[in-house]
Amino acid sequence: MKKWISGHRLVKDEMGYRRRNFILSVVSVFIAISALIGSILILRIHDYRTNQILQTKKAQLEQRMDSLRNDMRKATLELGFNILILPENQDVSDWYAKDYGDTYMPENYVEELASSGLLIARHFLPILQTRVKWEEKDTEIILIGTRGEVPNQDKPYREPMVNPVSEGAIKLGYRLHRKLDLNEGQEIQLNGEQFIVDECFEERGNKDDISAWIYLEKAQELVNKQGVINAILALECLCFGDVEPGELRSKITEVLPGTQVIEQGSSKILAREEARMKVRERAKQSIQSEMKHRQNLREVRESITSVLIPVIFIACGVWIAFLGLLNFRSRREEIGIFRAMGFPVGKILQVFLSKYFIIGILGGITGFLGGLLSSYIFSKFLEGSFVWINLEPSYLAWLLLISIAGATLLSIMAAWIPALATAREDPAEILHRE
């Protein structure tokens, strides 16, 4: 009799004849494991969504800051050269009153500045500016000798802000060419030197209207100031980054000792820079506030999960134990017969617990899948939209292992006590009672 009544057959018959009890037990394990895996993944989705939100806000901040930097760059270009570098001994009031300076510095200062590694300035333009009498026209003009801009060697190339004056050419301010009736392409003489009118400027409403621009070397010859200049114009590059007050002056004077730096139109630029800084600070505070909010929300969800999951596991375990107790009591007569036939308690326990081992495996696998699906569904309510995260295969395998191990342990532990109690009853008493 023992040879043909195998444990596998008994387990198979048990699951087949008592399908409702078997299915309800699997569903109980499924609910417990789904809740566990779903909670783990919901927290994982929360972290993923938090990272998404913060990255989006940071990207928006960078985009906004790039836009503001671009506005700053345009503003500085609209204002033109906003840095004036003069010799240290030059009286600034005289420079503005006379429209020229009477102290000088070496022309090669501009090359030193361009190759110094200074990143907060560009478009270096050397000039020699002085008042002279135009003998042929019997009028006094501001003569400006200049050449092409010297680019900053440590910054990307940018188009020059002003077109260079070529040798043999002259550019005239509005009042000069109107008063003297001069036109572009006309050949003229300036204190004995021959020039071609290259450009006649529109009215600017400042000293430029009575100025004439020629090539720097020729201007130096005309006023007998070879190899020297009396000013360098440059553009402060505020788009480079945050510049502390006075930082530009100190950096330039470190490179060019014996000079002084005047920032022209700085109030408008600094006002824009201050506005940019405020926007950045507000955006950073918004990111920090969002980060704190998400962290608090995660702590709340962790707290709920830490209470809810144990409660679900206990409830499902009690339900499985109750179903097992009903099942075992309904089978007392069978158990008594098997015991009377000589089946040991261990063999009977093996048969019953094998069933719950299978229940654990089935419940663990289905609970794992249910947890994946439930986390996706609940993400709509918790995060405002469906969120699906791509999990690493190793992480999924780890979750599946936890699901099966946890489900098997839950079902066997829940069924162990009623199974042991029933299997150890005296078969004589069982058969006599039944």
CORDA-V14225 format. One record per residue. PHI is phi in whole degrees, 0 to 359 (* if undefined). Layout:
((PHI) (PHI))
This chain:
((*) (293) (293) (264) (267) (267) (298) (298) (293) (296) (296) (297) (296) (299) (290) (284) (277) (239) (297) (298) (298) (296) (295) (297) (294) (299) (298) (298) (295) (303) (297) (296) (289) (300) (296) (295) (294) (300) (294) (300) (287) (297) (294) (295) (296) (302) (296) (297) (294) (300) (298) (299) (298) (293) (296) (296) (296) (294) (295) (296) (297) (297) (296) (295) (293) (298) (297) (292) (298) (295) (298) (298) (298) (296) (297) (293) (292) (296) (284) (79) (302) (239) (237) (241) (253) (239) (301) (300) (273) (286) (285) (295) (297) (296) (302) (284) (287) (265) (67) (198) (242) (244) (239) (224) (219) (298) (296) (289) (302) (292) (292) (298) (292) (291) (257) (276) (85) (288) (259) (257) (208) (206) (58) (276) (232) (280) (221) (239) (241) (205) (265) (223) (266) (275) (301) (295) (254) (52) (215) (266) (227) (264) (264) (239) (264) (209) (220) (295) (298) (260) (287) (290) (288) (255) (231) (302) (294) (231) (300) (297) (284) (229) (284) (293) (268) (280) (297) (83) (250) (220) (244) (241) (289) (301) (296) (293) (289) (287) (295) (265) (55) (251) (231) (297) (90) (283) (266) (224) (241) (232) (50) (89) (256) (271) (221) (250) (292) (271) (203) (243) (281) (285) (294) (246) (76) (216) (298) (299) (292) (244) (250) (230) (249) (226) (297) (303) (298) (291) (295) (299) (292) (295) (253) (60) (230) (297) (78) (231) (223) (238) (194) (231) (262) (208) (243) (286) (263) (289) (289) (296) (163) (281) (247) (289) (303) (84) (295) (298) (301) (294) (292) (291) (291) (294) (285) (240) (296) (85) (234) (229) (240) (240) (265) (264) (65) (290) (298) (293) (294) (295) (295) (294) (296) (296) (297) (296) (296) (295) (299) (296) (296) (296) (294) (296) (297) (296) (295) (296) (296) (296) (298) (294) (299) (293) (294) (297) (296) (295) (298) (296) (294) (298) (297) (296) (297) (296) (266) (291) (297) (301) (298) (296) (297) (297) (298) (292) (297) (297) (294) (296) (297) (295) (297) (294) (297) (299) (295) (292) (295) (290) (246) (304) (298) (298) (298) (298) (296) (299) (295) (294) (280) (105) (293) (287) (300) (300) (294) (294) (299) (298) (297) (293) (287) (298) (298) (285) (294) (295) (301) (297) (295) (297) (295) (293) (293) (293) (294) (299) (295) (296) (295) (300) (293) (294) (295) (292) (292) (290) (298) (297) (277) (273) (247) (89) (201) (293) (237) (241) (251) (277) (268) (293) (305) (295) (290) (297) (297) (296) (296) (297) (297) (299) (299) (293) (296) (295) (292) (297) (297) (299) (291) (290) (297) (293) (268) (299) (295) (295) (293) (295) (297) (287) (293) (268) (294) (292) (299) (297) (294) (299) (292) (296) (289) (287))
